Amino acid sequence: MSGAPGRVFIARLAGIAVFDPAGDQVGRVRDVVVALRLAPRPPRVLGLVVEVGPRRPVFLPITRVTVVEADAIVFDGRLNMRRFHKRESETLVIAEMLDRTVRFRASGEPVSVVDVAMEPTRTRDWLIGKVAVNRGRRGGRGRGLRRRGESLVVDFDAVEGFSAVEHGQGAAGLIAAFERMKPADLAGIVHELPEKRRTEVAVALDDERLADVLEELPEDDQVEILGKLEDDRAADVLEAMGPDDAADLLGELPTEQRERLLTLMEPRDAAPVRRLLTYADDSAGGLMTTDPVIVAPDATVAEALAQIRNPDLNPALAAQVYVCRPPTATPTGRYLGTVHFQRLLREPPPTLVSGIVDAELDPLRPTMSLAAVAMFLATYNLVAGAVVDEDGHLLGSVTIDDVLDHLLPEDWREIVMDASAEAPSDPEEEALRGGEGTR
C-alpha cells in the first residue's frame, strides 16, 4: 500500500477526506469496520465506512485503499454506493470499541480504551495491533468528560474484554472523534447505533450538543433518548432546544411526563413552550418559533445586522428582523413590520430600522392552516413570515424549514437515514466481509 504508514490510530481518521483515483473527493471517513477473532488473534480490518452524501454511509474495502495520510485516504477502483449496514459479525471501532473498559490480561487491572491502531501486514491485510488505554479515567455525566491518569499503548493481546457486552460503556472517545461533525450528520450516526450505545452517547453529550442532535432525529429516537435521561437532565436538554422543537417533542410524550418535565424547566424557558402546545400542530401557531430576531424602532441598521450575524441563528430566521415596540420579547408590543436582510445590506449603518420597515404585507395569524402558510411563503417568495395576534402583538415566526418538515411524510427523517441505494452487490466486498448477506 503506497503512502501507508506503519501504524494508524483509528480515532484520528474520523472525518478525513476520501479521494478516488482521479483525485476527486467522494466523502469522509466515518468509521472503520473490523472482525473480532478468538484470542490471541488480533481483529482483522475489513474496510472503512465512508460518508458520501447527506447521511449516506457506504463500505470501502480496505483492500482498495492505496494511500493513508494524516489528511487524506485514497482508494483505487470503484466505490459501491449501496448503503452500509453493519453485520452481526462486525464491529465498528469508533462507535463500539472506544471508551470500553477492558482488563490487562496479566494483572486483571481495568483500563479505558482511548484509541486503537491498525497496522499493515506483509499480505496487505490490516490488523488491530495496538490499543491506547488510560488508567484512572474519570468524568462527569452530561457535561463533557475528561481523561486523567496514565496513558499507555500496549499490544492488542495484552488486554481482554472487547468481545463481552459492556454495561455503562462511556462515549467520550466517540464524541471526540466526531467533534466537528454537523448535528444532522452526527444524528445519522446516533440513529444507527444499537439502543444501548445510543443511550450512552446521549448521556455523555453536553446539553447543547444533545439538543442539536435531538432536533435532527426521528421522533421515535427523540422520545426513546429523552426517556432514558433522568428528569432533571431531560429538562435541561429541552431548555437548550428551540422552543418549537421542544414543543414538538413534548407533544409526543404522555401528559403526565410532559407536565413533569415542563415543571422542571426554568419558567422563562417553559412559558413559550407551553404557549406553543396550545396551538394545533398544523397551524401557524403550532409551526412557529418564539425566538425570531426582534428589534425596537429606534435600533440602527448596524445593530440589526449584528443580531443576524449570530452563527447559532437558523439561516431562515436570519433572513429578516421584525420591528416591534417594546417589550421586544414574544409576545411583543405592537408589531410594526419586517426588514429583510438584503434591505439592511443596502442601507447606511446609522439608519434607523423604523425608516425602512416593510409594513405592506399582512402577517400570518396563529390559526392559519399549514396549507395557507405554505401558499403565503410561496406567493411572496419568503423563507419566513411573522405570526401576529389580533391585537397586533408578534407571537413568533414560521420558517420554511418547519413548513417543509410538516409537508413531508411524518417519518421522512427515518426514510432519509434508512434508505438503501439500488446498487448491485460487490463480489470483492462480499468475500472480504465473509458472506452473501445484503446491505
C-alpha positions as CSV (number, residue, x, y, z in Angstrom):
1,M,0.0,0.0,0.0
2,S,1.8,3.1,-1.2
3,G,1.9,6.0,1.2
4,A,0.7,3.9,4.1
5,P,2.3,4.5,7.5
6,G,3.3,1.5,9.6
7,R,0.6,2.3,12.2
8,V,-2.6,4.3,12.1
9,F,-4.6,5.3,15.1
10,I,-8.2,5.0,14.0
11,A,-9.9,7.8,16.0
12,R,-7.7,10.2,14.1
13,L,-9.2,9.0,10.8
14,A,-12.7,10.3,11.7
15,G,-13.8,13.0,9.3
16,I,-10.7,13.0,7.0
17,A,-11.3,13.3,3.2
18,V,-11.5,10.2,0.9
19,F,-10.4,10.6,-2.7
20,D,-10.9,8.5,-5.8
21,P,-8.1,7.6,-8.2
22,A,-8.8,10.8,-10.2
23,G,-8.2,13.0,-7.1
24,D,-11.8,13.9,-6.6
25,Q,-13.2,13.9,-3.1
26,V,-16.0,11.4,-2.7
27,G,-16.7,11.7,1.0
28,R,-15.2,11.5,4.5
29,V,-14.3,8.7,6.9
30,R,-17.0,7.9,9.5
31,D,-15.6,4.7,11.0
32,V,-13.5,1.5,10.5
33,V,-15.1,-2.0,10.3
34,V,-13.2,-4.9,11.9
35,A,-13.9,-8.6,12.6
36,L,-13.1,-9.7,16.1
37,R,-11.4,-13.1,16.3
38,L,-10.6,-15.6,19.0
39,A,-7.8,-14.5,21.3
40,P,-4.9,-14.0,20.9
41,R,-5.5,-13.3,17.2
42,P,-6.0,-9.5,16.6
43,P,-9.1,-8.2,14.8
44,R,-8.9,-8.0,11.1
45,V,-9.7,-4.7,9.4
46,L,-12.4,-5.2,6.8
47,G,-12.8,-1.6,5.5
48,L,-13.9,1.9,6.1
49,V,-17.3,3.4,6.4
50,V,-17.3,6.4,4.2
51,E,-20.0,9.2,4.3
52,V,-20.5,10.0,0.6
53,G,-23.6,12.3,0.9
54,P,-26.1,13.6,3.4
55,R,-26.5,10.7,5.8
56,R,-25.3,8.0,3.3
57,P,-22.6,5.7,4.6
58,V,-21.1,3.2,2.2
59,F,-18.4,0.5,2.6
60,L,-14.9,0.9,1.2
61,P,-13.0,-2.4,1.4
62,I,-9.5,-2.0,3.0
63,T,-8.0,-3.9,0.0
64,R,-8.9,-0.9,-2.2
65,V,-7.2,1.7,0.0
66,T,-3.9,2.7,-1.6
67,V,-2.9,5.7,0.5
68,V,-3.4,6.6,4.1
69,E,-2.2,10.0,5.2
70,A,-2.9,12.4,8.0
71,D,-5.4,14.4,6.0
72,A,-6.5,12.0,3.2
73,I,-7.4,8.5,2.2
74,V,-7.0,7.5,-1.5
75,F,-8.6,4.3,-3.0
76,D,-8.2,2.6,-6.3
77,G,-11.1,1.1,-8.3
78,R,-14.8,1.9,-7.9
79,L,-16.8,2.6,-4.8
80,N,-20.0,0.6,-4.3
81,M,-22.8,3.1,-3.5
82,R,-25.0,0.6,-1.6
83,R,-25.8,1.8,1.8
84,F,-23.7,0.3,4.6
85,H,-25.4,-1.9,7.2
86,K,-23.3,-3.5,9.9
87,R,-23.5,-7.2,10.2
88,E,-23.6,-9.1,13.4
89,S,-20.1,-10.5,13.0
90,E,-18.6,-7.0,12.5
91,T,-17.6,-4.3,15.0
92,L,-17.3,-0.5,14.4
93,V,-14.1,0.7,16.0
94,I,-15.1,4.3,16.8
95,A,-18.7,3.7,17.6
96,E,-18.2,0.5,19.7
97,M,-14.6,-0.1,20.8
98,L,-13.6,3.4,22.0
99,D,-14.4,4.1,25.7
100,R,-14.7,0.4,26.6
101,T,-13.4,-0.8,29.9
102,V,-11.0,-3.7,29.2
103,R,-8.5,-5.5,31.5
104,F,-4.9,-6.3,31.3
105,R,-4.7,-10.0,30.6
106,A,-1.8,-10.5,33.1
107,S,-3.0,-8.5,36.1
108,G,-6.7,-8.1,35.6
109,E,-6.4,-4.3,36.1
110,P,-9.3,-2.4,34.4
111,V,-8.4,0.4,31.9
112,S,-10.3,2.5,29.5
113,V,-9.8,2.4,25.7
114,V,-8.7,5.7,24.3
115,D,-7.9,4.6,20.7
116,V,-6.8,1.5,18.8
117,A,-4.2,1.3,16.0
118,M,-4.3,-0.7,12.8
119,E,-1.1,-2.0,11.2
120,P,-0.4,-3.5,7.7
121,T,0.9,-7.0,7.2
122,R,3.0,-8.5,4.5
123,T,-0.1,-9.9,2.9
124,R,-1.7,-6.5,2.5
125,D,-4.1,-7.2,5.3
126,W,-4.6,-4.7,8.1
127,L,-4.9,-5.9,11.7
128,I,-5.6,-4.1,15.0
129,G,-2.2,-4.4,16.6
130,K,-2.1,-1.8,19.4
131,V,-4.5,-0.4,22.0
132,A,-4.1,3.0,23.6
133,V,-5.5,2.8,27.2
134,N,-5.9,5.1,30.1
135,R,-5.6,4.3,33.8
136,G,-7.8,6.3,36.3
137,R,-10.3,7.8,33.8
138,R,-12.9,10.0,35.5
139,G,-15.6,12.2,34.2
140,G,-18.9,14.0,34.8
141,R,-22.2,12.9,33.3
142,G,-23.7,15.1,30.6
143,R,-21.3,18.0,30.9
144,G,-18.3,16.7,28.9
145,L,-15.8,14.0,30.0
146,R,-12.1,14.3,30.7
147,R,-9.4,11.7,30.9
148,R,-6.9,11.7,33.7
149,G,-4.2,9.3,34.7
150,E,-1.5,7.4,32.9
151,S,-1.9,6.7,29.2
152,L,-0.3,3.6,27.7
153,V,0.0,2.0,24.3
154,V,0.0,-1.8,24.5
155,D,-0.3,-4.8,22.2
156,F,-3.8,-5.9,21.4
157,D,-3.3,-9.3,23.0
158,A,-2.2,-7.6,26.3
159,V,-5.9,-6.8,27.1
160,E,-9.1,-8.6,27.1
161,G,-12.8,-7.7,27.1
162,F,-13.6,-6.4,23.6
163,S,-16.0,-9.3,22.9
164,A,-18.1,-9.0,26.0
165,V,-21.3,-6.9,26.2
166,E,-20.4,-4.0,28.5
167,H,-23.0,-2.2,30.6
168,G,-22.3,1.5,31.2
169,Q,-19.7,2.0,28.5
170,G,-18.6,5.6,28.2
171,A,-18.7,7.7,25.0
172,A,-16.1,10.4,25.3
173,G,-13.9,8.9,22.6
174,L,-16.6,8.5,20.1
175,I,-17.8,12.1,20.8
176,A,-14.3,13.5,20.5
177,A,-13.8,11.7,17.1
178,F,-16.8,13.4,15.7
179,E,-16.5,16.7,17.5
180,R,-16.5,18.8,14.3
181,M,-19.4,17.0,12.7
182,K,-22.6,18.8,11.9
183,P,-25.6,17.9,14.2
184,A,-27.5,16.4,11.3
185,D,-24.6,14.1,10.4
186,L,-24.0,13.1,14.0
187,A,-27.7,12.4,14.3
188,G,-27.4,9.9,11.4
189,I,-24.6,8.1,13.3
190,V,-26.6,8.1,16.6
191,H,-29.7,6.7,14.8
192,E,-27.7,3.7,13.5
193,L,-26.2,2.8,16.9
194,P,-27.6,0.0,19.0
195,E,-30.1,1.2,21.6
196,K,-27.6,0.7,24.5
197,R,-24.8,2.6,22.7
198,R,-27.2,5.3,21.6
199,T,-28.2,6.0,25.3
200,E,-24.5,6.0,26.3
201,V,-23.7,8.6,23.7
202,A,-26.7,10.8,24.7
203,V,-25.7,10.7,28.3
204,A,-22.2,11.8,27.5
205,L,-23.0,14.7,25.1
206,D,-23.3,18.1,26.7
207,D,-26.8,19.6,26.8
208,E,-26.4,22.0,23.9
209,R,-24.9,19.3,21.6
210,L,-27.5,16.7,22.5
211,A,-30.3,19.3,21.9
212,D,-28.9,20.0,18.4
213,V,-28.8,16.2,17.7
214,L,-32.3,15.5,19.0
215,E,-33.7,18.2,16.7
216,E,-32.4,16.2,13.7
217,L,-33.5,12.7,14.8
218,P,-36.8,10.9,14.0
219,E,-39.5,11.3,16.7
220,D,-39.2,7.7,17.9
221,D,-35.5,8.2,18.6
222,Q,-36.1,11.5,20.3
223,V,-38.7,10.0,22.6
224,E,-36.5,7.0,23.4
225,I,-33.4,9.1,24.2
226,L,-35.3,11.6,26.3
227,G,-36.9,8.7,28.2
228,K,-33.5,7.3,29.1
229,L,-32.3,10.5,30.7
230,E,-33.0,11.5,34.3
231,D,-35.8,14.0,34.5
232,D,-33.6,16.9,35.6
233,R,-31.2,16.3,32.7
234,A,-34.1,15.9,30.3
235,A,-35.4,19.3,31.4
236,D,-32.0,20.9,30.8
237,V,-31.8,19.5,27.3
238,L,-35.3,20.7,26.5
239,E,-34.3,24.2,27.6
240,A,-31.4,24.0,25.2
241,M,-33.7,23.1,22.3
242,G,-35.6,25.7,20.2
243,P,-39.0,26.3,21.8
244,D,-40.8,24.9,18.7
245,D,-38.6,21.7,18.6
246,A,-39.1,21.3,22.4
247,A,-42.9,21.7,22.0
248,D,-42.9,19.1,19.2
249,L,-41.0,16.6,21.3
250,L,-43.1,17.2,24.4
251,G,-46.2,16.8,22.3
252,E,-45.2,13.2,21.7
253,L,-45.0,12.3,25.4
254,P,-47.7,11.2,27.7
255,T,-49.4,14.1,29.5
256,E,-48.0,13.2,32.9
257,Q,-44.4,13.0,31.7
258,R,-44.8,16.2,29.7
259,E,-46.2,18.2,32.6
260,R,-43.4,16.9,34.9
261,L,-40.7,18.0,32.5
262,L,-42.3,21.4,32.0
263,T,-42.4,21.9,35.7
264,L,-38.7,21.1,36.0
265,M,-37.8,23.6,33.2
266,E,-36.9,27.2,34.1
267,P,-40.1,29.2,33.9
268,R,-38.7,31.6,31.3
269,D,-38.0,28.6,29.0
270,A,-41.1,26.7,29.8
271,A,-43.5,29.6,29.1
272,P,-43.1,29.8,25.3
273,V,-43.2,26.0,25.1
274,R,-46.5,26.0,26.9
275,R,-47.9,28.6,24.6
276,L,-46.9,26.6,21.5
277,L,-48.5,23.5,22.9
278,T,-51.9,25.3,22.9
279,Y,-51.9,25.5,19.1
280,A,-52.7,22.8,16.6
281,D,-49.7,21.1,15.1
282,D,-50.7,22.0,11.6
283,S,-51.4,25.7,12.3
284,A,-49.1,28.7,12.0
285,G,-49.1,28.9,15.8
286,G,-48.0,25.2,16.1
287,L,-45.3,25.7,13.4
288,M,-43.8,28.9,14.6
289,T,-40.7,29.5,16.7
290,T,-41.0,32.1,19.5
291,D,-37.3,33.3,19.1
292,P,-37.2,35.4,15.9
293,V,-34.9,38.4,15.6
294,I,-36.8,41.4,17.1
295,V,-35.6,45.0,17.3
296,A,-37.1,48.2,18.6
297,P,-38.0,51.0,16.1
298,D,-35.0,53.1,17.3
299,A,-32.5,50.3,16.5
300,T,-30.0,51.1,13.8
301,V,-29.2,49.0,10.7
302,A,-25.8,48.2,12.3
303,E,-27.5,46.8,15.4
304,A,-29.9,44.7,13.4
305,L,-27.0,43.3,11.3
306,A,-25.1,42.5,14.4
307,Q,-28.0,40.3,15.6
308,I,-28.4,38.3,12.4
309,R,-24.6,37.7,12.3
310,N,-25.1,35.3,15.2
311,P,-23.6,32.0,13.9
312,D,-26.0,30.0,16.0
313,L,-29.0,31.5,14.3
314,N,-31.0,29.5,11.8
315,P,-30.4,30.9,8.3
316,A,-34.1,31.3,7.7
317,L,-34.6,33.3,10.9
318,A,-31.6,35.4,10.0
319,A,-33.2,36.4,6.7
320,Q,-35.2,39.2,8.3
321,V,-35.7,41.2,11.5
322,Y,-39.1,42.1,13.0
323,V,-39.6,45.6,14.2
324,C,-41.8,45.9,17.3
325,R,-42.5,48.5,20.0
326,P,-41.2,47.4,23.5
327,P,-41.3,44.9,25.0
328,T,-39.4,43.0,22.3
329,A,-39.8,39.5,23.9
330,T,-42.7,37.5,22.4
331,P,-45.5,38.2,22.7
332,T,-44.2,41.7,21.9
333,G,-45.5,45.1,21.9
334,R,-47.1,46.4,18.7
335,Y,-45.8,44.8,15.6
336,L,-44.7,47.4,13.0
337,G,-43.3,45.3,10.2
338,T,-40.4,43.5,8.8
339,V,-37.0,44.5,7.4
340,H,-35.3,41.9,5.1
341,F,-31.6,41.4,5.4
342,Q,-31.0,42.5,1.8
343,R,-32.5,45.9,2.6
344,L,-30.3,46.1,5.7
345,L,-27.2,45.5,3.5
346,R,-28.2,48.4,1.2
347,E,-28.6,51.0,3.9
348,P,-26.0,53.0,5.8
349,P,-25.3,51.5,9.3
350,P,-26.7,54.5,11.2
351,T,-30.1,54.3,9.5
352,L,-33.0,53.6,11.9
353,V,-34.9,50.4,11.1
354,S,-38.2,52.3,11.6
355,G,-37.4,54.2,8.4
356,I,-37.0,51.2,6.2
357,V,-39.6,48.8,7.6
358,D,-41.9,46.9,5.2
359,A,-45.4,47.2,6.7
360,E,-47.4,46.5,3.5
361,L,-47.5,42.7,3.8
362,D,-50.2,41.3,6.2
363,P,-48.7,39.0,8.7
364,L,-49.7,35.4,9.4
365,R,-52.4,34.6,12.0
366,P,-51.7,31.8,14.5
367,T,-54.8,29.8,13.5
368,M,-53.9,29.8,9.8
369,S,-53.6,26.3,8.3
370,L,-50.3,24.7,7.1
371,A,-51.5,24.9,3.5
372,A,-52.3,28.6,3.9
373,V,-48.9,29.3,5.5
374,A,-47.1,27.4,2.6
375,M,-49.1,29.4,0.0
376,F,-48.2,32.6,1.8
377,L,-44.5,31.9,1.7
378,A,-44.6,30.7,-1.9
379,T,-46.6,33.7,-3.1
380,Y,-44.3,36.3,-1.7
381,N,-41.0,34.3,-2.2
382,L,-40.3,34.3,1.6
383,V,-38.3,32.0,3.8
384,A,-40.1,33.1,6.9
385,G,-43.1,35.1,8.0
386,A,-44.3,36.9,11.1
387,V,-47.1,35.5,13.2
388,V,-49.2,38.2,14.8
389,D,-52.3,38.0,17.0
390,E,-55.5,40.0,16.6
391,D,-54.2,42.7,19.0
392,G,-51.1,43.3,16.9
393,H,-48.6,41.5,19.1
394,L,-45.8,39.5,17.4
395,L,-46.1,35.9,18.6
396,G,-43.3,34.3,16.6
397,S,-42.1,33.4,13.1
398,V,-42.8,30.5,10.8
399,T,-39.7,29.4,8.7
400,I,-39.7,27.5,5.5
401,D,-37.8,24.5,7.1
402,D,-40.6,24.0,9.6
403,V,-43.2,24.1,6.8
404,L,-41.3,21.5,4.8
405,D,-40.9,19.4,7.9
406,H,-44.7,19.2,8.2
407,L,-45.4,18.9,4.5
408,L,-43.1,15.9,4.1
409,P,-44.2,12.4,5.3
410,E,-44.2,12.1,9.1
411,D,-41.3,9.7,9.0
412,W,-39.2,11.5,6.4
413,R,-36.1,11.7,8.6
414,E,-36.1,8.0,9.2
415,I,-36.7,7.4,5.5
416,V,-33.6,9.5,4.7
417,M,-31.5,7.8,7.3
418,D,-32.6,4.2,6.4
419,A,-32.9,4.5,2.6
420,S,-30.8,2.0,0.6
421,A,-29.3,2.6,-2.8
422,E,-30.2,0.3,-5.7
423,A,-26.6,-0.8,-6.3
424,P,-25.5,-4.3,-7.1
425,S,-23.6,-6.4,-4.6
426,D,-19.8,-6.3,-4.8
427,P,-18.1,-9.7,-5.0
428,E,-14.8,-8.5,-3.6
429,E,-16.6,-6.8,-0.7
430,E,-18.8,-9.9,0.0
431,A,-15.7,-12.1,0.0
432,L,-13.9,-9.7,2.4
433,R,-16.9,-9.5,4.7
434,G,-17.3,-13.2,4.7
435,G,-20.8,-13.9,3.4
436,E,-23.5,-13.2,0.9
437,G,-25.6,-11.0,3.2
438,T,-27.1,-7.9,1.7
439,R,-26.9,-4.3,2.9
